[in-house]
């Protein structure tokens, strides 16, 4: 998907009332939009084999967001508190995912995390190794995920355990 089309979907996901007229206001006053622009610029540069130094520098210094390439992030990313997020190499994040602050996606020798579409990762979640988070799942605050999570469930705790099924998608 082209850079601006993806960015527009991201902005719309972060504010359902988003209009072109409110673009400047959002751009300068809301950190989530600044972070989204930098993340999308990083990914565009990565996909075109260009240096990612500038967006990486701003993401690290302003938001403490660390992205180790290569990664893939689907459209309509929702970042209400875009601070302290770590996305390690080969991580895949699906469409319409919601990432809160201090989320860590950590690569180990077993692999890198795969997050399917419509997943909600609450504050402080840790995804360790080659875990797969099923579509429509919700991971509770502070959970440490070390095993695959099936689609459409709520998982909480250290280590994360499934506590119930849910039917939400957005």
HELIX and SHEET records of a PDB file:
HELIX    1   1 UNK A    3  UNK A   14  1                                  12    
HELIX    2   2 UNK A   20  UNK A   22  5                                   3    
HELIX    3   3 UNK A   23  UNK A   29  1                                   7    
HELIX    4   4 UNK A   31  UNK A   47  1                                  17    
HELIX    5   5 UNK A   53  UNK A   58  1                                   6    
HELIX    6   6 UNK A   59  UNK A   63  3                                   5    
SHEET    1   A 5 UNK A  66  UNK A  67  0                                        
SHEET    2   A 5 UNK A  86  UNK A  87  1                                        
SHEET    3   A 5 UNK A 104  UNK A 106  1                                        
SHEET    4   A 5 UNK A 126  UNK A 128  1                                        
SHEET    5   A 5 UNK A 144  UNK A 145  1                                        
SHEET    1   B 4 UNK A  72  UNK A  73  0                                        
SHEET    2   B 4 UNK A  92  UNK A  93  1                                        
SHEET    3   B 4 UNK A 114  UNK A 115  1                                        
SHEET    4   B 4 UNK A 132  UNK A 133  1                                        
SHEET    1   C 5 UNK A  98  UNK A  99  0                                        
SHEET    2   C 5 UNK A 120  UNK A 121  1                                        
SHEET    3   C 5 UNK A 138  UNK A 139  1                                        
SHEET    4   C 5 UNK A 153  UNK A 156  1                                        
SHEET    5   C 5 UNK A 161  UNK A 165 -1                                        
END                                                                             
